Amino acid sequence: MMLENDSQKSLQLPFEFHYVPDRSDTFIQPGEVVSIDNSMGMVICLCTKGSIDIKSGLNNYSIKEKEMFFYTPAGFLRVSNVSDDFTGLLIKPKLDFILPLISNLLNVRSQMYIRDNPKLTMTDQQYKYISGLLSSIEERINHEISSEMDERRRMVLTELIKSQASTLFYEILNQYLINQPIELSAPDRNDEIMQNFIVALDLHYRKERNVAFYAAEQCLSYSYFSEIIKAKTGVTALKWIISRVIIESKQMLEFTNISIKEIADRLNFPTQTFFGKYFKQYVGISPKEYRKRCKNRKGDISANKIEFDLYNYLRNND
C-alpha cells in the first residue's frame, strides 16, 4: 500500500512518510550526500528489503532488512552503497511533534546515547508489530481522506492520526529500550535546558558560535547557562558549539566539492582566512590539507572507518 503525499499535506500532519525508491531509479545513489530540513526533528529510515550503507557524522552504518536508523538534522548523511533490491520507508516527524514525546521520557544522557547509537535491529515479532502500526496509519489516511468531511471532522481525524503516530514512535522507543537497555530517569529542569540547547544548536550553529546567544534563547544568564551545560555533559557549551562547527566543516570538505571560501561563507565566518585559522586551531591542519588527505585515502570507506562518539569525544577533548 502506498501512502499518498497529497493526503498527508491535506491533513496537515506533523510527520511524513516516504517510500524509497520512490518511482525513481535515481532516488538514492551511492556517493549521494543527503541533508534534511531543520523543521524535521529526525528521520527514521526503516529498511524493508536489501541493504543500504551510510555514513552519518564520522561513523559508518550498514542498515539491513528489519533494521532502523535514526538521523537528526545536523550535518550530512552520505550514502555509500545501496543494494539492487533495496526498499525502505522514511518516517519524518516534525521537531515540534517528536521533541515533547522524547523529552517527557528521556533525560539528556539517554538522548545522547541514542544519538550516538542510532541503529535498531528488530526481531521478526518486533518488525511485524511496527509494520502493523504503520499499515494502520496508512489505511486510516488513505481511506478517510477519500471520503467527504467537513472541517470539524477533518480536525478530529487529524488528531486521531497524530495519536496513532505517537503510539508508533513510543513503540519504536520501546523496542529500542528492549534491544539496548539504557538507564531511564525522570527529566528535570536542567535536562530541559540542555535539550533546548541541543535543538537550538542544530538550528543555529552555522550562524551563531557565541554561548551568550544560546543562553539568551532561554532567557538565562551566561554563567548559569554555562554551569548547567557543564554539569549535565561534563563539557562546556562552547566546546559543544566548536565541535558541531568542526564536524560540519569536515563533512563539507570530505563529501562535497564546495570551495573553502563558500564553506566559510556558509558557516558565517567573516573571511576564508579566519575560517582557516579556526579550523587549524582545533583540527591541527588547514582545511585545504584536510581535504587533500581525505581524497588521498586508499580503499573503501569501511577500510578507513573513523569511530566517533560525540558525547565521549567532547568529554575526552575538553
C-alpha positions in Angstrom: 0.0 0.0 0.0 1.3 3.4 -0.9 0.7 6.5 1.3 -0.2 9.4 -0.9 1.9 12.6 -0.1 -1.1 14.8 -1.0 -3.1 13.1 1.6 -0.5 13.9 4.3 -0.4 17.5 3.2 -4.2 18.0 3.2 -4.5 16.8 6.7 -1.6 19.0 7.9 0.0 16.1 9.7 3.2 16.7 11.8 5.1 13.9 10.1 5.7 12.5 6.6 6.1 9.0 5.2 8.2 8.4 2.0 8.8 5.1 0.3 12.2 4.6 -1.3 12.9 4.1 -4.1 10.1 6.5 -4.9 9.2 5.8 -8.5 12.7 6.8 -9.5 15.8 4.7 -10.2 17.9 7.7 -9.0 16.2 8.5 -5.8 19.2 7.2 -3.7 22.6 6.6 -5.3 25.9 5.6 -3.9 28.0 8.7 -3.1 25.0 10.9 -2.7 25.1 13.4 0.2 21.7 13.9 1.9 20.5 16.6 4.3 17.1 17.3 5.8 15.0 20.3 6.7 15.7 21.6 10.2 12.0 21.7 10.8 12.1 17.9 10.9 13.0 16.5 14.3 14.6 13.5 12.8 14.4 11.0 10.0 13.7 7.3 10.8 14.9 5.0 8.0 13.3 1.6 8.0 14.9 -1.0 5.7 12.2 -3.4 4.4 14.4 -5.3 2.0 18.0 -5.4 0.9 20.6 -3.1 2.5 21.9 0.4 2.4 25.3 1.6 3.8 25.5 5.2 5.1 27.9 7.5 6.8 26.5 9.8 9.4 28.8 12.3 11.1 32.1 10.3 11.1 30.5 6.9 11.6 29.6 4.2 9.1 26.5 2.1 9.3 25.1 -0.8 7.3 21.3 -1.0 7.5 19.7 -4.3 6.6 16.2 -5.7 6.4 14.2 -5.2 9.6 16.6 -2.5 10.9 16.0 1.1 11.6 18.4 4.1 11.6 17.7 7.4 13.3 19.1 10.6 11.7 18.9 14.1 13.1 19.0 17.3 11.0 22.5 18.5 11.9 25.2 17.6 9.4 25.3 15.4 6.3 24.3 11.8 5.6 26.3 10.1 2.9 25.0 7.1 1.1 28.0 4.8 0.2 26.2 1.7 -1.1 22.7 0.6 -2.0 21.8 -3.0 -2.8 19.9 -3.5 -6.1 16.9 -4.9 -4.1 16.8 -2.1 -1.5 13.4 -0.8 -0.4 12.6 1.2 2.6 10.4 3.7 4.4 11.5 7.2 5.6 9.5 8.4 8.6 10.0 12.2 9.2 8.3 13.6 12.3 8.5 17.4 12.7 10.5 18.8 15.5 7.6 20.3 17.5 5.9 16.9 17.4 8.6 14.5 18.3 10.5 16.6 20.8 7.9 16.6 23.5 7.5 12.8 23.2 11.2 12.3 23.7 11.7 15.0 26.3 8.9 13.6 28.5 10.6 10.2 28.9 14.4 10.6 28.3 16.9 12.7 30.2 19.8 14.3 28.2 22.2 11.4 28.8 19.7 8.9 27.4 19.0 11.1 24.4 22.7 11.4 23.7 23.1 7.7 23.9 20.5 7.2 21.2 22.2 9.9 19.0 25.5 8.0 19.3 23.9 4.6 18.8 21.2 5.3 16.1 20.7 1.8 14.8 17.9 -0.6 15.9 17.9 -4.2 14.8 14.4 -5.8 15.3 13.3 -9.4 15.8 10.7 -10.8 13.4 8.0 -10.2 16.0 9.1 -6.6 16.6 9.3 -5.9 12.9 5.8 -7.3 12.4 4.3 -5.2 15.2 5.9 -2.0 13.9 4.8 -2.8 10.4 1.3 -3.3 11.7 1.2 0.1 13.3 2.5 1.7 10.1 -0.1 -0.1 8.0 -2.9 1.0 10.4 -1.8 4.7 9.9 -1.6 4.3 6.2 -5.0 2.7 5.9 -6.6 5.4 8.0 -5.2 8.2 6.0 -5.8 6.8 2.6 -9.3 5.6 3.4 -10.6 8.6 5.3 -9.1 11.3 3.0 -11.2 10.0 0.1 -14.5 10.5 1.9 -16.5 13.7 2.3 -15.9 15.5 5.5 -16.4 19.0 7.0 -13.6 20.9 8.7 -14.6 19.8 12.2 -14.4 16.1 11.2 -11.1 16.7 9.5 -9.7 18.2 12.7 -10.8 15.2 14.7 -9.3 12.9 12.1 -6.0 14.7 12.2 -5.9 14.4 15.9 -6.7 10.7 15.7 -3.9 10.1 13.3 -1.5 12.1 15.4 -2.4 9.9 18.3 -1.7 6.8 16.2 1.7 8.3 15.2 2.5 9.0 18.9 1.8 5.3 19.6 4.1 4.3 16.7 7.0 6.5 18.0 6.6 5.3 21.6 6.6 1.7 20.3 9.8 2.4 18.4 11.4 3.8 21.5 10.1 0.8 23.5 11.7 -1.6 21.0 15.0 0.3 21.2 15.0 0.1 25.0 14.3 -3.6 24.8 17.2 -4.2 22.5 19.6 -1.7 24.0 18.6 -1.1 27.7 19.6 2.3 28.9 19.0 3.8 32.3 15.9 5.9 32.5 15.4 8.7 35.0 12.9 11.4 35.1 14.0 14.5 33.2 14.4 17.6 35.3 14.5 21.3 34.6 18.2 21.2 33.7 17.5 18.4 31.3 15.0 20.7 29.6 17.6 23.4 29.3 20.2 21.0 27.8 17.6 19.7 25.4 16.7 23.1 24.3 20.3 23.9 23.8 20.8 20.8 21.6 17.8 21.8 19.5 19.0 25.5 19.2 22.5 24.3 18.3 21.1 22.1 15.5 19.2 25.1 14.1 21.8 27.9 14.6 25.3 26.5 14.7 26.1 27.7 11.2 25.5 31.3 12.2 25.9 31.5 16.0 29.1 30.5 17.8 28.6 32.6 20.8 27.4 31.0 24.1 25.6 34.1 25.0 23.2 33.7 22.1 22.1 30.2 23.3 21.8 31.4 26.9 19.6 34.3 25.7 17.4 31.9 23.7 16.3 30.5 27.1 16.4 33.8 29.0 19.2 32.6 31.1 22.4 34.3 32.2 25.6 33.3 30.5 27.1 31.9 33.7 24.1 30.0 34.9 23.5 28.5 31.4 27.2 27.5 31.1 27.1 25.9 34.6 24.1 23.7 33.7 25.6 22.5 30.3 28.9 21.7 32.0 27.2 19.9 34.9 24.9 17.8 32.5 27.5 16.8 30.0 30.9 17.3 31.5 32.0 19.8 28.9 31.4 23.4 28.3 28.7 24.9 26.0 31.5 26.5 23.9 33.0 23.1 23.3 29.7 21.8 22.1 29.5 24.7 19.6 33.0 24.3 18.4 32.6 20.6 17.9 29.4 21.0 15.9 31.1 23.6 13.6 34.2 21.4 13.1 32.1 18.3 12.3 30.1 20.3 9.7 33.4 21.7 8.2 34.9 18.2 7.9 31.9 16.8 6.3 31.7 19.6 3.7 35.4 19.3 3.0 35.2 15.5 2.6 31.9 14.9 0.9 31.4 17.9 -1.3 33.3 19.9 -3.9 32.2 23.2 -2.3 35.1 25.7 -2.3 36.7 26.5 1.0 35.6 30.1 0.6 32.0 29.0 0.2 32.3 26.7 3.3 33.5 29.8 5.2 30.5 31.8 4.0 28.0 29.0 4.8 29.4 28.8 8.4 29.2 32.6 8.7 32.9 33.2 9.0 33.9 36.8 8.0 36.7 35.6 5.7 38.2 32.4 4.3 41.4 33.2 6.2 39.5 33.4 9.5 37.9 30.1 8.9 41.2 28.5 8.0 42.7 29.7 11.3 39.7 28.5 13.3 39.8 25.1 11.6 43.5 24.6 12.1 43.3 25.6 15.7 41.0 22.7 16.5 42.0 20.1 13.9 45.7 20.7 13.6 45.8 21.1 9.9 44.4 23.6 7.3 41.1 22.9 5.5 43.0 22.5 2.3 45.3 19.9 3.8 42.3 18.1 5.4 40.5 17.9 2.0 43.7 16.7 0.3 44.2 13.9 2.9 40.6 12.8 2.5 41.0 12.5 -1.3 44.2 10.5 -0.9 42.7 7.8 1.3 43.0 4.4 -0.2 40.4 1.6 -0.2 36.7 1.8 0.6 35.0 3.7 3.4 35.0 0.8 5.8 38.7 0.4 5.5 39.1 4.0 6.7 36.4 3.9 9.3 36.7 6.5 12.0 34.8 5.7 15.1 33.1 8.7 16.5 31.0 9.1 19.7 30.1 12.8 20.1 29.4 12.7 23.8 32.7 10.8 24.6 34.6 12.9 22.1 33.5 16.1 23.8 34.5 14.7 27.3 37.9 13.4 26.2 38.9 16.5 24.3 37.8 19.1 26.7 
